[in-house]
Amino acid sequence: MSNDLIKSIQSNLASIEQGLDADTLAVAGGGVGGMKRISIKGSVFRKMVSGKEVGKNEDRHMNIIFVKMAHDPSRTYYSQGYREGEKISPACWSSNSKTPDIEVKKPQADQCDRCAHSVKGSGQGGTGSACRMSWRTAVVLPNDVGGDIMQLVLPATSCFGKEDNGRWPFRAYIQMLAANNISAGRVVTKMQFDTSSPVPKVMFSPASAIDPDDVEDIQRQAKSPIAESCVKMNVYQVDDTNSNRQASRQAAPEPEAPPVFDSTESESDEPVQEPVRRESKKPADISSGSDVPDIIKKWSKKS
């Protein structure tokens, strides 16, 4: 197909709709055009496209808007452990961090909380857990809400914990907003590194309400196939049917599938320590707290 024809089609579609539909993305592969994401590797905000760094922000903080979030954290277990620069498929994984996904050939346990790999101390060197937890989100920049949607995958240490001097881990931050009747997509969120943490860790705090003129763009972005792809866990699997048949004929043990690329976890950050699970308390209604930023009170009244 000629470039002129491609340009003509793009021109005719420009006035109708932007972006790929879900079916086209699914058949062509979610990485078509290059998945854009923000990495926190090395405690630096890096913009990645198809696994390659195309820019970085040297500041210790940056503002974002959450346009979509996975409803649950996910889990991934690598039987060979994490190795810098090596991209392989996990041996077991869970999209909801409760039970292994149905596509997992050899689940490590029937439930994640009963798995030996999810226990604290099962990780490399006896620290953290061998099965890593993370949370997938889709974000845009406040000065370009109609522009690039970027995936932001947060490690466990950035997701769980308590408020610290007006900054919250991701889950606690969303709970704080909910307690004040504020949706995450209606807030410009300040994301900043915790400089006291030995591993890359970010905390969150509200910066401002979004511009009312941006609401329509944010709603449209949240419904886009790209945002859906950012929060969905996709693990590429090798079809080893022929190998299994050959092994069966020879009455030999089934060969292990060779390492493969995992398009979702290909830019994993350093392993992080799994949080200790405790019974959570109901978020307090902080709208009347004297130490809460005035902007939170203002949003709550408008909601």
DOTORMAR-758571 format. One record per atom (N, C-alpha, C, O): residue in three letters; x, y, z. Coordinates in steps of 0.2 Angstrom, whole numbers, plus 5000, padded with zeros to 4 digits. Example, Ala and Ser with C-alpha at 12.3 -4.5 7.8 and 13.67 -1.06 7.14 Angstrom:
BEGIN
Ala506649725039;Ala506249785039;Ala506649845039;Ala507149835042;Ser506449895035;Ser506849955036;Ser506450005039;Ser506750065040;
! end
This chain:
BEGIN
Met500449945000;Met500050005000;Met500450065000;Met500950075004;Ser500350114995;Ser500750174995;Ser500650225001;Ser500150225004;Asn501150265002;Asn501150315007;Asn500650365006;Asn500250385010;Asp500550374999;Asp499950424997;Asp499250405000;Asp498850445002;Leu499150334999;Leu498550315000;Leu498450315008;Leu497850325010;Ile498950295012;Ile498950295019;Ile498750365021;Ile498350375026;Lys499150415019;Lys498950485021;Lys498250505019;Lys497950545023;Ser498050485013;Ser497350495011;Ser496850475016;Ser496350505018;Ile496950405018;Ile496450375023;Ile496550415030;Ile496050425033;Gln497150425032;Gln497150465038;Gln496850535038;Gln496550555043;Ser496950565032;Ser496550635032;Ser495850625032;Ser495550665035;Asn495550575029;Asn494850565029;Asn494550545036;Asn494050565037;Leu494950505040;Leu494750485046;Leu494850535052;Leu494550535057;Ala495250585050;Ala495450635055;Ala494850675058;Ala494850685064;Ser494350685054;Ser493750725056;Ser493250675059;Ser492750695062;Ile493350605059;Ile492850565062;Ile493150535069;Ile492750545074;Glu493750505069;Glu493950475075;Glu494750475075;Glu495050465070;Gln495050475081;Gln495750465082;Gln495850405086;Gln495450385090;Gly496450375084;Gly496650315088;Gly496350245085;Gly495950245081;Leu496650195087;Leu496450125085;Leu495950095089;Leu495850115095;Asp495450055086;Asp494950025090;Asp495249965094;Asp495749935092;Ala494849935098;Ala495049875103;Ala495249815098;Ala495749785100;Asp494849805093;Asp494949745089;Asp495649745085;Asp495949695085;Thr495749805082;Thr496349815078;Thr496949805083;Thr497449775081;Leu496949835089;Leu497449835094;Leu497649755096;Leu498149735096;Ala497049725097;Ala497149655099;Ala497449605094;Ala497849565096;Val497249615088;Val497549575082;Val498249595080;Val498649555079;Ala498349655080;Ala498949685078;Ala499449675084;Ala500049675082;Gly499249675090;Gly499749675095;Gly499649745099;Gly499749795096;Gly499649745106;Gly499549805110;Gly500149845109;Gly500049905111;Gly500749825107;Gly501249865106;Gly501349905100;Gly501849945099;Val500849895095;Val500949935089;Val500950005090;Val500550035094;Gly501450045087;Gly501550115088;Gly501950125094;Gly502150185095;Gly502150075098;Gly502550085104;Gly502150105110;Gly501850165110;Met502150065115;Met501850075121;Met502250135124;Met502850125125;Lys501850185126;Lys502250245130;Lys502050235137;Lys501550215139;Arg502650245141;Arg502550235148;Arg503050275152;Arg503550295149;Ile502850285158;Ile503350325163;Ile503650265167;Ile503350235171;Ser504350265167;Ser504750225172;Ser505050265177;Ser505150325176;Ile505050235183;Ile505350265189;Ile506050235190;Ile506350235196;Lys506350195186;Lys506950155187;Lys507550205188;Lys507550255185;Gly507950185193;Gly508450235196;Gly508250295199;Gly508650345199;Ser507650295201;Ser507350355204;Ser507350415200;Ser507550475202;Val507250405193;Val507150455188;Val506550445184;Val506450385182;Phe506150495183;Phe505550495179;Phe505850485171;Phe506150535169;Arg505650435168;Arg505950415161;Arg505350405157;Arg504850365159;Lys505350435151;Lys504850415146;Lys505050365142;Lys505550375138;Met504650305141;Met504950255137;Met504450245132;Met503850245132;Val504650225126;Val504250205120;Val504550135117;Val505150135116;Ser504150085117;Ser504350015115;Ser504949995119;Ser505349965116;Gly504950015125;Gly505549985130;Gly506150025129;Gly506650015132;Lys506150085125;Lys506750125124;Lys506650195127;Lys506050225127;Glu507150215131;Glu507050285134;Glu507150335129;Glu507550345125;Val506650385128;Val506650435124;Val506650505127;Val506650555124;Gly506650505134;Gly506650565137;Gly506650555145;Gly506450505147;Lys506850605149;Lys506850595156;Lys506750665159;Lys506950715157;Asn506450665165;Asn506350725169;Asn506850715175;Asn506750675180;Glu507250765176;Glu507750765181;Glu507450785188;Glu507750775193;Asp506850815188;Asp506550845194;Asp506350785198;Asp506350725196;Arg506350795205;Arg506150745209;Arg505350735210;Arg505150695213;His505050775206;His504250775206;His504050785199;His504350825195;Met503450765197;Met503050785191;Met502350785192;Met502150745196;Asn501950815188;Asn501250815189;Asn500950775184;Asn501150775178;Ile500350735186;Ile500050695181;Ile499350695183;Ile499050725188;Ile498950665178;Ile498250655179;Ile498050585178;Ile498250555172;Phe497750545183;Phe497550475182;Phe496950475177;Phe496450505179;Val496950445172;Val496350435167;Val496050365168;Val495450355166;Lys496450315170;Lys496150255171;Lys496650215176;Lys497250225176;Met496350165180;Met496750125184;Met496450055184;Met495850045184;Ala496950005185;Ala496649935186;Ala496349935192;Ala496549975197;His495749895193;His495449895199;His495749855205;His495549865210;Asp496249815203;Asp496649775207;Asp497349775206;Asp497549785200;Pro497749765211;Pro498549755209;Pro498649695205;Pro498149645206;Ser499149685202;Ser499349615199;Ser499949585202;Ser500349625206;Arg500049525201;Arg500649485203;Arg501049455198;Arg500749425193;Thr501649445198;Thr502049415193;Thr502649375197;Thr502949405202;Tyr502749315195;Tyr503249275198;Tyr503649245193;Tyr503449215188;Tyr504349255193;Tyr504849235189;Tyr505249175192;Tyr505549195197;Ser505149115189;Ser505549065192;Ser506249065192;Ser506649045196;Gln506549105187;Gln507249115186;Gln507449175190;Gln508049195190;Gly507049215193;Gly507149275197;Gly507249335192;Gly507349325186;Tyr507349395195;Tyr507449455191;Tyr508149465189;Tyr508549455193;Arg508249475183;Arg508949495180;Arg508949555176;Arg508549555171;Glu509349605178;Glu509349665174;Glu509449655167;Glu509949625165;Gly509049685163;Gly509049685156;Gly508849625152;Gly508749625146;Glu508649575156;Glu508349515153;Glu507549515153;Glu507249525158;Lys507249505147;Lys506549505147;Lys506249435146;Lys506349405140;Ile505949405151;Ile505649345150;Ile504949345153;Ile504749385156;Ser504549285151;Ser503949285153;Ser503949255160;Ser504349215162;Pro503449285165;Pro503349255171;Pro503149185171;Pro502749165166;Ala503349145176;Ala503049075177;Ala502349075179;Ala502049025178;Cys502149125183;Cys501449125186;Cys501349195186;Cys501749245188;Trp500649215185;Trp500449285186;Trp499749285188;Trp499349235187;Ser499549345190;Ser498849355192;Ser498649425191;Ser498949475193;Ser498049435187;Ser497849505185;Ser497449535191;Ser497449595191;Asn497249495196;Asn496949525202;Asn497249515209;Asn496949535214;Ser497849485208;Ser498249465214;Ser497849425219;Ser498049415225;Lys497349385217;Lys497049345221;Lys497149265219;Lys497249225223;Thr497049255212;Thr497149185210;Thr497449195203;Thr497449245200;Pro497849145202;Pro498249145195;Pro497749145189;Pro497249125189;Asp497949185184;Asp497549185178;Asp497449115175;Asp497849075176;Ile496949115171;Ile496749045168;Ile497249025163;Ile497348965162;Glu497649075160;Glu498149055155;Glu498749025158;Glu499148995154;Val498849035164;Val499449005168;Val499448935167;Val499048895169;Lys500048905164;Lys500048835163;Lys500148795169;Lys499948735170;Lys500648825174;Lys500748785180;Lys500748835186;Lys501248865188;Pro500148845188;Pro500048885194;Pro500448865200;Pro500448805201;Gln500648915203;Gln501048895209;Gln500648885215;Gln500948855220;Ala500048905215;Ala499548895221;Ala498848905218;Ala498748935213;Asp498348885222;Asp497648895219;Asp497448965221;Asp497048995218;Gln497748995226;Gln497649065228;Gln498249095230;Gln498749065233;Cys498349165228;Cys498949195229;Cys499149205236;Cys499749205238;Asp498649215241;Asp498849225248;Asp499049155251;Asp499249155257;Arg499049105248;Arg499249035250;Arg499849015247;Arg500148965248;Cys500149055242;Cys500749035239;Cys501349055243;Cys501449105246;Ala501849005242;Ala502449015246;Ala502849065243;Ala503249095247;His502749085237;His503149135234;His502949205235;His503249255234;Ser502349215238;Ser502049275240;Ser502249295248;Ser502049345250;Val502549245251;Val502749255258;Val503349305259;Val503849295255;Lys503349355263;Lys503949395264;Lys504549355266;Lys504549315270;Gly505049375263;Gly505649335264;Gly505849285259;Gly506349255259;Ser505349275254;Ser505449225249;Ser505849255243;Ser505949215238;Gly505949315243;Gly506349345237;Gly507049335237;Gly507349305242;Gln507349365232;Gln508149355232;Gln508449385238;Gln508349435240;Gly508949345241;Gly509249365246;Gly508849365253;Gly509049385258;Gly508249325252;Gly507849325258;Gly507449385260;Gly507249395266;Thr507449435255;Thr507049495257;Thr506449505252;Thr506549475246;Gly505949535254;Gly505349545250;Gly505049475248;Gly505149425252;Ser504649475243;Ser504349415241;Ser504549395234;Ser504649445230;Ala504549335232;Ala504749315225;Ala504249335220;Ala504449345215;Cys503649335222;Cys503049355218;Cys502949425219;Cys502749445225;Arg503049465214;Arg503049545215;Arg502349565213;Arg502049545209;Met502149615217;Met501549655216;Met501649715213;Met502049755215;Ser501149735209;Ser501149805206;Ser500449825204;Ser500049785204;Trp500449895202;Trp499749915200;Trp499849955194;Trp500250005193;Arg499449945189;Arg499449975182;Arg498950035182;Arg498350025184;Thr499250085179;Thr498850145178;Thr498950175172;Thr499450165168;Ala498550225169;Ala498650255163;Ala498550335165;Ala498050355169;Val499050375163;Val499050445165;Val499150485159;Val499450465154;Val499050555160;Val499150605155;Val499450665158;Val499450665164;Leu499850705155;Leu500150765158;Leu499650825158;Leu499250825153;Pro499550855163;Pro499050915164;Pro499150965158;Pro498650995156;Asn499750975155;Asn499751025150;Asn499650995143;Asn499751025138;Asp499450935143;Asp499350895136;Asp498850845138;Asp498950785136;Val498250855140;Val497750805142;Val497450765136;Val497250705137;Gly497450795130;Gly497250765124;Gly497750725121;Gly497650695115;Gly498450725123;Gly498950695120;Gly499150625122;Gly498650585123;Asp499750615123;Asp499950545124;Asp499650515131;Asp499650555136;Ile499450455130;Ile499250415136;Ile499850375138;Ile500050335134;Met500050375144;Met500650335146;Met500450285152;Met500150305156;Gln500750235151;Gln500650185156;Gln501150195162;Gln501750215161;Leu500950195168;Leu501350205174;Leu501150135179;Leu500650135181;Val501650095179;Val501650035183;Val502050045190;Val502550065190;Leu501650045195;Leu501850065202;Leu502049995206;Leu501649955206;Pro502649995208;Pro502849935212;Pro502549945219;Pro502249995221;Ala502549885223;Ala502149875229;Ala502349935234;Ala501949955238;Thr502949955234;Thr503150005239;Thr502850075238;Thr502850115242;Ser502650085232;Ser502350145230;Ser501650145230;Ser501250195230;Cys501350085232;Cys500650075232;Cys500350065239;Cys499750095240;Phe500750045244;Phe500450025250;Phe500850065256;Phe501450075255;Gly500450085261;Gly500750115267;Gly500350165270;Gly499750175268;Lys500650215273;Lys500250265277;Lys500450335274;Lys500950345271;Glu500050385276;Glu500250455274;Glu500850475278;Glu500950465283;Asp501250515274;Asp501850545277;Asp501950615275;Asp502150635270;Asn501750655280;Asn501850735279;Asn501450755273;Asn501750795269;Gly500850735272;Gly500450765266;Gly500550725260;Gly500450755255;Arg500950665260;Arg501050625254;Arg500750555256;Arg500850535261;Trp500550525251;Trp500250455252;Trp500450405246;Trp500650425241;Pro500550345248;Pro500650295243;Pro500050285239;Pro499450315241;Phe500050255233;Phe499550255228;Phe498850235231;Phe498350275231;Arg498750175234;Arg498150155237;Arg497850205242;Arg497250215242;Ala498250225247;Ala498050265252;Ala497850335249;Ala497350365252;Tyr498150355244;Tyr498050425241;Tyr497350415238;Tyr496950465238;Ile497150365234;Ile496550355231;Ile495950345236;Ile495450375235;Gln496150315242;Gln495650305247;Gln495550375250;Gln494950395252;Met496050415251;Met495950485254;Met495450525249;Met495050565252;Leu495550525243;Leu495150565238;Leu494450535238;Leu493950575239;Ala494350475239;Ala493650445239;Ala493350465245;Ala492750475245;Ala493650465251;Ala493350485257;Ala493150555257;Ala492750575261;Asn493450595252;Asn493250665251;Asn492750675245;Asn492650735243;Asn492550615242;Asn492050625237;Asn492350655231;Asn492050695227;Ile493050635229;Ile493350665224;Ile493650605219;Ile493950555222;Ser493450605213;Ser493750555208;Ser494450575206;Ser494650635206;Ala494850525206;Ala495550535204;Ala495650565198;Ala496150605197;Gly495250555193;Gly495250585186;Gly495050665186;Gly495050695181;Arg494850685192;Arg494750755192;Arg495250795196;Arg495150855198;Val495850765197;Val496350805201;Val497050795197;Val497150745194;Val497350855197;Val498050855195;Val498450825201;Val498450855207;Thr498850775200;Thr499150735206;Thr499950755205;Thr500250745200;Lys500250765211;Lys500950775211;Lys501250715213;Lys501050685218;Met501650685209;Met502050625210;Met502750645212;Met503050675207;Gln503050615217;Gln503750635219;Gln504050575222;Gln503750535226;Phe504750575221;Phe505150525224;Phe505250525232;Phe505250585234;Asp505150475235;Asp505350475242;Asp506150465242;Asp506350405241;Thr506450515244;Thr507250515244;Thr507550475249;Thr508150455249;Ser507050455254;Ser507350415260;Ser507350335258;Ser507550295262;Ser506950315253;Ser506950245251;Ser507550225247;Ser507750255243;Pro507750165249;Pro508350135246;Pro508150105239;Pro508650095235;Val507550095237;Val507350075230;Val506850135227;Val506550175231;Pro506750135221;Pro506350185218;Pro505650185221;Pro505250135221;Lys505350235224;Lys504750235227;Lys504450305226;Lys504750355227;Val503850315224;Val503550375223;Val502950385228;Val502550335230;Met502750445230;Met502150465234;Met501750515230;Met502050545226;Phe501150515232;Phe500650565229;Phe500350615233;Phe500250595239;Ser500150665230;Ser499850725234;Ser499450765229;Ser499650765223;Pro498850795231;Pro498450835226;Pro498850905225;Pro499050935229;Ala498850925219;Ala499150985217;Ala498551035215;Ala498651095217;Ser498051015212;Ser497551065210;Ser496951025207;Ser497050965205;Ala496351055206;Ala495851025203;Ala496051035195;Ala496351085193;Ile495750995191;Ile495850995184;Ile495451055181;Ile495051085184;Asp495751085175;Asp495351135172;Asp494651105169;Asp494651055166;Pro494151145171;Pro493451115169;Pro493451105161;Pro493051065159;Asp493851145157;Asp493851135150;Asp494151075148;Asp494051045142;Asp494551035153;Asp494850975151;Asp494450915152;Asp494650855151;Val493850925156;Val493450865158;Val493350815152;Val493350755152;Glu493050845146;Glu492850805140;Glu493450765138;Glu493350705136;Asp494050795137;Asp494650765134;Asp494850705139;Asp494950655137;Ile494850715146;Ile494950665150;Ile494550605150;Ile494750545150;Gln493850625149;Gln493350565149;Gln493450525142;Gln493450465142;Arg493650565137;Arg493750525131;Arg494350485131;Arg494350425129;Gln494950515134;Gln495550475135;Gln495450405139;Gln495750355138;Ala495050415145;Ala494850355149;Ala494550305145;Ala494650245147;Lys494150315140;Lys493750265137;Lys494150235131;Lys493950195127;Ser494750265129;Ser495150245123;Ser495450175124;Ser495550155130;Pro495550135119;Pro495850075119;Pro496550075122;Pro496850025125;Ile496950135121;Ile497650135123;Ile497550135131;Ile498050105134;Ala497150175134;Ala497050175141;Ala496950105144;Ala497150085149;Glu496450075140;Glu496250005142;Glu496849955142;Glu497049915146;Ser497349965137;Ser497949925136;Ser498449935141;Ser498749895144;Cys498450005144;Cys498950015149;Cys498749985156;Cys499249965159;Val498149975157;Val497949945164;Val497849865163;Val497749835168;Lys497849845157;Lys497749765157;Lys498349735157;Lys498849755153;Met498349675160;Met498949635160;Met498949585154;Met498549545154;Asn499449595150;Asn499549545144;Asn500249515145;Asn500749545145;Val500249445145;Val500849405145;Val500849365139;Val500449325138;Tyr501349375135;Tyr501449335129;Tyr501649265131;Tyr502149255135;Gln501349215127;Gln501549145129;Gln501749105122;Gln501449125117;Val502249065123;Val502449025117;Val502048965116;Val501848925121;Asp501848945110;Asp501448885109;Asp501948835108;Asp502248825103;Asp501948795113;Asp502448735114;Asp502048665113;Asp502248615115;Thr501548665109;Thr501148605108;Thr501548555105;Thr501448495107;Asn501948565100;Asn502348515096;Asn502848485101;Asn502948425100;Ser503148525105;Ser503648505109;Ser503348455114;Ser503648405116;Asn502748475117;Asn502348425121;Asn502148365118;Asn502248305122;Arg501948365112;Arg501748305109;Arg502448255108;Arg502348195109;Gln502948285106;Gln503548255105;Gln503848215111;Gln504048165112;Ala503748255117;Ala503948235123;Ala503548175125;Ala503748125129;Ser502848175124;Ser502348125126;Ser502548065122;Ser502548005125;Arg502748065115;Arg502948005112;Arg503547975114;Arg503547915114;Gln503948015117;Gln504647985119;Gln504547965127;Gln505047945130;Ala503947975130;Ala503847955137;Ala504347995141;Ala504547965146;Ala504548055139;Ala505048095143;Ala504648145147;Ala504148165145;Pro504948175152;Pro504648235155;Pro504548295150;Pro504948305146;Glu503948325151;Glu503848385147;Glu504348435148;Glu504548455153;Pro504648455142;Pro505148515142;Pro504848575144;Pro504248595143;Glu505248615148;Glu505048685150;Glu505048725144;Glu505448725139;Ala504548775143;Ala504548825138;Ala505148865138;Ala505348885144;Pro505448885133;Pro505948935133;Pro505749005135;Pro505149025135;Pro506249045138;Pro506049115140;Pro505749155135;Pro506049145129;Val505249195136;Val504949235131;Val504849305133;Val504949315139;Phe504749345129;Phe504649415131;Phe503949425134;Phe503549405131;Asp503949475139;Asp503349495142;Asp503249565140;Asp503549605143;Ser502749575136;Ser502649645134;Ser502449695139;Ser502649755138;Thr502149675144;Thr501949715150;Thr502449735155;Thr502549785157;Glu502849675156;Glu503349685162;Glu504049695159;Glu504549685163;Ser504149715152;Ser504749715149;Ser505249775152;Ser505849765151;Glu504949815155;Glu505349875158;Glu505249875166;Glu505149925169;Ser505349815169;Ser505249815176;Ser505749855180;Ser506349855178;Asp505449885185;Asp505949915190;Asp506249865195;Asp506049815195;Glu506749895199;Glu507049845203;Glu506549815208;Glu506049845209;Pro506749755210;Pro506249715215;Pro506149755221;Pro506649795223;Val505549755223;Val505349795229;Val505149745235;Val504849695233;Gln505149775241;Gln504949735247;Gln504249735247;Gln503849785247;Glu503949675248;Glu503249665248;Glu502949695255;Glu503249675260;Pro502449735255;Pro502149755261;Pro501849705265;Pro501549655263;Val501849715272;Val501549665277;Val500849685277;Val500649735278;Arg500449635276;Arg499649645275;Arg499449645282;Arg499549605287;Arg499049695283;Arg498649705290;Arg497949725288;Arg497749745283;Glu497549715293;Glu496849735292;Glu496749805292;Glu496949845296;Ser496549835286;Ser496449905285;Ser495849935289;Ser495349905289;Lys495949995291;Lys495450025294;Lys495050075289;Lys495350085284;Lys494450085291;Lys494050125286;Lys494350195286;Lys494450225291;Pro494450225279;Pro494750285279;Pro494350345283;Pro493750345282;Ala494650385286;Ala494350435290;Ala494150485285;Ala494450505280;Asp493550525287;Asp493350575283;Asp493750635285;Asp493750665290;Ile494250655280;Ile494750705282;Ile494550775280;Ile494850825281;Ser493950775277;Ser493650845275;Ser493650895280;Ser493650955279;Ser493650875287;Ser493550925292;Ser494250925296;Ser494250965301;Gly494750895294;Gly495350895297;Gly495750955297;Gly495750985291;Ser496050985302;Ser496351045302;Ser496951045298;Ser497151105296;Asp497350985297;Asp497950985294;Asp497850965286;Asp498350955283;Val497250965284;Val497150945277;Val497251005273;Val496951055275;Pro497551005267;Pro497651055262;Pro496951095261;Pro496451055260;Asp496951155261;Asp496351195259;Asp496051165253;Asp495351175252;Ile496451145248;Ile496151135241;Ile495751075242;Ile495251065238;Ile495851025246;Ile495450965247;Ile494750985249;Ile494250955247;Lys494751025254;Lys494051055257;Lys493651085251;Lys493051075251;Lys494051125247;Lys493651165242;Lys493351115237;Lys492851125235;Trp493751065235;Trp493551015230;Trp492950975233;Trp492450965230;Ser492950955240;Ser492450915243;Ser491750955242;Ser491250925241;Lys491751025243;Lys491151065243;Lys490851065236;Lys490251075235;Lys491351065231;Lys491051065224;Lys490851005222;Lys490451005217;Ser491050945225;Ser490850885222;Ser490050875223;Ser489850815221;
! end
